[in-house]
Amino acid sequence: MSARRLAVTLLEQTEKNQGYSNLLLDHALEESGLEPRDKRLCAALYYGVLERKLTLDHIISKYSKKPPKKLDGIVLQILRTGLYQLLCMQQIPDMAAVSESVKLTKQCRKASASGFVNAVLRSFLRDEKRIDYPEHALEKASVQYSAPLWLVKELTDTYGEEEAFFFLENALAAPPLTIRRNPLAVTEEALLAAFAEEEIEKHPLVPMAYTLKGGNIRKNTAFEKGWFHVQDAASQLCAMALDAKPGMTVLDLCAAPGGKTFTIAQHMEGTGRVYAFDLQPQRAGLIEKGAQRLHLENVFAEAGDASVWNENLPRADRVLCDVPCSGVGVIRRKPEIRYKDRAAFAGLPELQYAILENGARYVKEGGLLVYSTCTILKEENQQVAERFLREHPEFEPAALIPQLHERLEASMMTLLPSFCNSDGFFMAKFRRKN
């Protein structure tokens, strides 16, 4: 199967099954037998079309008598991949993008649509790839950044037009690959030497964080040695905010895939105990495996429901509730999230609050509780944190990481890409009064 045909097949599966793009693509590429170059083309087409689906459908609507929703699913994906190549992949000649798209209709047993696909793509070329945007600013932004109108409006209302548009534009760019050095296993000098052939830079704000420009990091011997783990800058800041010290008892109630757990355990210098939980036993097993690779003997992972009290757990000095959320903050990594129905998020705040309340029960007097999400929607963030403070006077706000940056002197903060090129993220910190 060619790279283009596999991309079209995966796009159709994603649209039908609402699966997670990264898991679906990784498995398909592993089983495909494609050459590395073709795998890269498939991945670029797959993620590119997911990211810009609304933009591409807006273009299709201009040249097709039928609206995109009325078109055959496979034909629609062929059109989208063809237009994406014309619009965003300058390294592919225009005529090659058109001819390969027409060829795809035959390979996918949609030969009757070959003339239609050819006509739409050539019409777009004749118009010099011009996109007719709506006149209204928010509607234009919805098409330009391929974001549903509800999301554009909500982000604009919350953060202002400039910040909202920057976030949406950033979500169309390749996300940074950020790693955290394991200070218990390697010096900075040795880690940088291990990546001497890669483009690696120290993060300007987060200690022990580094950004990489591509490369297969799992093939680097430093990975097997446990010298680093992959973790976005925002997630590293969240682990810092917990302020775990050597010898402490820490609960990470929603821990998978384990990045924060590992960073917390490293802050504790491999001492004390970090109890890490996930609802799925398999994911808890992945945390355990990751801790072993990083030589972290103070991590204890098991399956557990973060919203349910566990009388067998000890009272803790620190508790982290990194709760399930809408994921809007990570749409640059999981572009399919941006197209979810707004109503699908309605029940999340109550679940998030239940986990936060349950987590609070484990905190010792004088101990710290951190609530975090990878979304930037207020009802999942500030509103949950503020409700908790109103209903739990035994807790008070605590400064996040005042020693690191003046903006982190607050007790709660939404991290946006404009601050430190992190994912969109929220964290709030509370102290149980003595």
C-alpha positions in Angstrom: 0.0 0.0 0.0 1.4 3.4 -1.0 1.9 6.2 1.6 -0.9 8.3 0.1 -3.4 5.4 0.2 -2.5 4.5 3.7 -3.0 8.1 4.8 -6.4 8.2 3.2 -7.4 4.9 4.8 -6.3 6.1 8.3 -8.0 9.4 7.9 -11.3 7.6 7.1 -10.8 5.3 10.1 -10.2 8.3 12.4 -13.3 10.1 11.2 -15.5 7.1 11.6 -14.1 5.8 14.9 -13.0 9.0 16.6 -9.7 7.3 17.6 -6.6 8.9 18.9 -4.4 9.9 15.9 -1.0 9.2 17.4 -1.9 5.6 18.5 -3.6 4.8 15.2 -0.8 6.1 13.0 2.1 4.6 15.0 0.5 1.1 14.8 -0.3 1.4 11.1 3.2 2.6 10.2 4.8 -0.1 12.2 2.8 -2.7 10.3 3.0 -1.1 6.8 6.4 -2.2 5.6 6.8 1.3 4.0 10.3 2.8 3.5 11.2 5.5 6.0 10.7 8.2 3.4 7.2 7.0 2.6 6.4 6.7 6.3 7.3 10.4 6.7 5.1 11.3 3.7 2.2 9.3 5.2 2.5 10.9 8.6 2.8 14.4 7.1 -0.4 13.9 5.1 -2.3 12.3 7.9 -1.5 14.9 10.5 -1.6 17.8 8.0 -5.2 16.9 6.8 -6.4 16.4 10.4 -5.0 19.8 11.4 -6.4 21.7 8.5 -9.7 19.8 7.9 -12.0 22.8 8.2 -9.8 24.9 5.9 -9.7 22.1 3.3 -13.5 21.6 3.5 -14.0 25.3 3.0 -12.0 25.1 -0.2 -13.9 22.0 -1.4 -17.2 23.7 -0.7 -16.4 26.3 -3.3 -15.7 23.9 -6.1 -18.1 21.0 -5.4 -21.8 21.1 -6.0 -22.2 18.7 -3.0 -21.1 19.9 0.4 -18.2 17.9 1.9 -20.5 16.0 4.3 -22.5 14.6 1.4 -19.5 13.3 -0.4 -18.3 9.7 -0.3 -16.0 9.3 2.7 -13.0 8.0 0.8 -13.4 10.5 -2.0 -13.5 13.3 0.5 -10.2 12.1 2.1 -8.6 11.9 -1.3 -9.7 15.5 -2.1 -8.4 16.7 1.3 -5.0 15.0 0.9 -4.7 16.4 -2.6 -5.6 19.9 -1.5 -3.2 19.7 1.4 -0.3 18.8 -0.9 -1.2 21.8 -3.1 -1.6 24.2 -0.2 1.1 23.2 2.3 3.7 20.8 0.7 5.8 22.9 -1.6 8.3 20.0 -2.1 5.6 18.1 -4.1 5.0 19.5 -7.6 1.4 20.6 -8.2 0.9 18.3 -11.1 2.2 15.3 -9.1 -0.3 16.1 -6.3 -3.1 16.2 -8.8 -2.2 13.1 -10.8 -1.5 11.0 -7.6 -4.9 12.0 -6.2 -6.6 10.9 -9.4 -4.6 7.7 -9.3 -5.8 7.1 -5.7 -9.4 7.1 -6.8 -8.7 4.1 -8.9 -6.6 2.4 -6.3 -9.4 2.9 -3.8 -12.1 1.6 -6.2 -13.6 5.0 -6.6 -12.7 5.4 -10.3 -16.0 7.0 -11.1 -14.9 10.0 -9.0 -11.6 10.5 -10.8 -12.9 13.3 -13.0 -14.5 15.1 -10.1 -11.3 14.9 -8.0 -9.3 16.1 -11.0 -11.7 19.1 -11.7 -11.7 20.3 -8.0 -7.9 20.2 -7.7 -7.3 21.9 -11.1 -9.9 24.6 -10.3 -8.1 25.4 -7.1 -4.8 25.7 -9.1 -6.4 27.9 -11.8 -7.5 30.3 -9.0 -3.8 30.4 -7.9 -4.6 28.5 -4.6 -6.6 31.5 -3.4 -8.9 30.9 -0.4 -12.0 33.1 -0.1 -12.2 33.7 3.6 -15.4 34.9 5.4 -15.5 38.6 6.1 -16.3 38.3 9.8 -13.1 38.1 11.9 -14.0 35.1 14.0 -15.4 33.2 11.1 -12.3 33.9 9.1 -10.2 32.7 12.0 -12.2 29.5 12.1 -11.4 28.7 8.5 -7.8 30.1 8.6 -6.8 28.1 11.7 -9.2 25.2 11.1 -10.8 25.5 14.4 -14.6 25.2 15.1 -16.3 28.5 15.6 -17.2 27.7 19.3 -13.6 27.2 20.1 -12.5 30.5 18.4 -15.2 32.4 20.3 -14.4 30.8 23.6 -10.7 31.4 23.4 -11.2 35.0 22.2 -13.6 35.7 25.0 -11.2 34.3 27.6 -7.8 35.4 26.4 -8.4 38.2 23.8 -8.1 38.0 20.1 -4.3 38.3 19.9 -3.5 35.5 22.4 -6.3 33.3 21.0 -5.2 33.6 17.4 -1.5 33.0 18.4 -2.6 29.8 20.2 -4.6 28.6 17.2 -1.8 29.5 14.8 0.8 27.7 17.0 -1.5 24.6 17.0 -0.9 24.3 13.2 2.9 24.2 13.7 5.0 21.2 14.5 5.1 20.8 18.3 8.5 20.9 20.0 10.1 17.7 21.1 11.1 18.3 24.8 13.0 16.0 27.0 14.0 16.1 30.7 17.4 15.1 31.8 17.6 12.5 34.6 19.9 14.1 37.1 20.2 10.9 39.0 21.8 9.1 35.9 23.7 11.7 33.8 25.3 15.1 33.8 24.3 17.8 31.4 27.7 17.5 29.6 27.3 13.8 29.0 23.7 14.2 27.7 24.6 16.9 25.3 27.5 14.8 24.0 25.0 11.9 23.5 23.0 14.2 21.2 26.0 15.8 19.5 24.7 14.9 16.1 21.2 16.3 16.8 20.1 19.9 17.2 19.6 20.2 20.9 19.0 23.3 23.0 18.5 24.0 26.7 15.1 25.3 27.5 15.2 29.0 28.4 13.0 28.6 31.5 12.7 25.1 32.7 15.7 23.5 34.5 16.9 20.2 33.0 14.6 20.6 30.0 16.0 20.5 26.4 14.3 20.7 23.0 15.3 18.5 20.1 14.9 19.0 16.3 13.7 15.6 15.1 15.6 12.4 15.2 14.6 9.0 16.5 15.4 9.4 20.2 14.5 5.8 21.1 17.5 4.6 19.0 19.9 6.8 20.9 21.8 4.8 23.5 21.0 7.6 26.1 17.4 6.4 26.0 18.2 2.8 27.0 20.5 4.1 29.7 17.7 6.0 31.2 19.3 9.4 30.8 16.1 11.2 29.9 12.4 11.0 29.3 10.1 12.9 26.9 8.0 15.5 28.7 6.6 18.8 27.6 7.8 22.0 29.3 4.4 22.6 30.9 4.3 19.1 32.4 7.7 19.6 33.8 6.6 22.9 35.4 3.6 21.1 36.9 5.9 18.6 38.6 8.1 21.4 39.9 5.1 23.1 41.4 4.4 20.1 43.5 7.7 20.8 45.3 8.4 17.2 46.3 11.4 16.8 48.6 13.6 13.8 49.3 12.1 11.3 51.7 8.5 12.5 51.2 5.4 10.4 50.4 3.7 11.5 47.2 0.5 10.4 45.4 0.2 10.9 41.7 -3.5 9.9 41.2 -3.8 10.1 37.4 -0.3 9.4 36.4 -0.1 7.7 33.0 2.0 7.9 30.8 4.2 8.8 33.8 6.2 11.9 32.8 5.3 13.8 35.9 5.8 10.8 38.1 9.3 10.4 36.9 10.2 14.1 37.3 8.7 14.0 40.9 10.7 11.0 41.8 13.9 12.7 40.5 13.1 15.8 42.6 13.0 13.4 45.5 16.5 12.1 44.5 15.2 8.5 44.3 14.2 8.5 48.0 10.8 8.4 49.7 7.8 6.9 47.8 5.8 8.0 44.8 2.6 6.1 44.4 1.4 6.4 40.8 -2.0 5.3 39.6 -4.0 4.9 36.4 -7.5 3.5 35.9 -6.1 1.0 33.3 -3.7 -1.7 34.6 -1.9 -1.8 31.3 -1.1 1.9 31.5 0.0 1.5 35.1 2.4 -1.2 33.8 3.9 1.3 31.4 4.6 3.7 34.3 6.4 0.9 36.1 8.4 0.0 33.0 9.4 3.6 32.4 10.5 4.0 36.1 12.7 0.9 35.7 14.3 2.3 32.6 15.1 5.5 34.5 16.4 3.6 37.5 13.8 5.1 39.8 13.3 2.7 42.6 11.0 5.0 44.6 8.1 4.7 42.1 5.3 2.3 42.9 2.7 2.0 40.1 -0.7 0.2 40.2 -4.2 0.5 38.8 -6.6 2.7 40.8 -9.6 5.0 40.4 -8.6 8.5 41.3 -12.2 9.5 42.2 -12.6 6.7 44.8 -11.1 6.8 48.3 -8.6 4.1 49.0 -8.2 3.4 52.7 -5.0 1.5 52.1 -3.1 4.5 50.9 -1.0 6.6 53.4 -1.5 10.3 54.1 0.8 12.2 51.8 3.0 15.2 51.9 2.2 16.0 48.3 -0.8 15.0 46.1 -1.0 15.6 42.3 -4.4 15.4 40.5 -3.6 15.7 36.8 -7.2 15.0 35.8 -8.8 13.7 32.6 -9.9 16.7 30.5 -11.0 17.9 27.1 -7.3 18.1 25.9 -7.8 21.4 24.1 -4.4 22.5 25.2 -2.7 19.7 23.2 -4.5 20.1 19.9 -1.1 20.6 18.2 -0.2 17.1 19.2 -3.7 15.5 18.8 -5.5 17.6 16.1 -8.6 15.4 16.1 -9.5 16.9 19.5 -10.4 20.3 18.0 -13.3 18.7 16.1 -15.0 17.1 19.0 -18.5 18.1 19.9 -18.5 20.8 22.6 -21.3 18.9 24.4 -18.8 15.9 24.9 -17.0 18.0 27.5 -20.0 18.9 29.6 -19.6 16.2 32.2 -15.9 16.7 32.8 -15.9 19.4 35.5 -17.9 17.2 37.9 -15.5 14.3 37.4 -12.5 16.6 37.8 -13.9 18.1 41.0 -14.6 14.6 42.4 -11.0 13.6 41.8 -9.7 16.8 43.3 -11.9 16.4 46.4 -10.8 12.8 46.8 -7.1 13.7 46.4 -7.5 16.4 49.0 -8.4 13.8 51.6 -5.0 12.2 51.4 -3.0 15.5 52.1 -1.3 15.9 55.5 -1.6 19.1 57.4 0.8 21.5 55.9 1.0 19.4 52.8 0.5 20.5 49.2 -2.1 19.6 46.6 -1.7 20.4 42.9 -4.6 20.3 40.4 -3.7 20.3 36.7 -5.1 19.7 33.2 -4.0 19.9 29.6 -6.9 22.1 28.6 -7.3 25.9 28.5 -11.1 26.0 29.0 -12.1 27.9 32.1 -14.9 25.6 33.3 -12.3 22.8 33.6 -9.7 25.0 35.2 -10.2 28.1 37.2 -13.9 27.3 37.9 -13.0 23.9 39.4 -10.1 25.4 41.4 -12.2 28.3 42.7 -15.1 26.0 43.7 -12.6 23.8 45.6 -11.3 26.8 47.6 -14.9 28.0 48.4 -16.0 24.6 49.6 -12.8 23.6 51.4 -11.7 26.3 53.8 -9.1 23.9 55.3 -7.0 24.6 52.1 -5.5 27.9 51.0 -3.9 29.1 47.8 -0.1 28.5 47.5 2.4 30.1 45.1 3.2 27.9 42.1 7.0 28.3 41.5 7.8 31.8 42.7 11.5 31.3 42.4 11.4 30.5 38.7 9.4 33.4 37.2 7.3 36.3 38.4 4.2 35.0 36.6 4.5 31.7 38.5 4.1 33.6 41.8 0.3 33.1 41.3 -1.5 30.2 42.9 -3.1 29.2 39.6 -2.1 29.8 36.0 -3.0 28.9 32.4 0.2 28.2 30.5 0.0 29.1 26.8 2.6 28.6 24.0 3.4 32.4 24.1 4.9 31.9 27.6 7.4 29.2 27.1 6.4 27.3 23.9 4.7 24.7 26.0 1.4 22.9 25.4 -1.7 24.7 26.7 -1.9 23.7 30.3 -3.4 24.7 33.7 -2.2 24.2 37.2 -3.4 25.3 40.6 -1.7 24.8 44.0 -3.3 24.5 47.4 -1.9 24.0 50.9 -3.7 22.2 53.7 -3.7 24.5 56.7 -2.1 23.3 59.9 
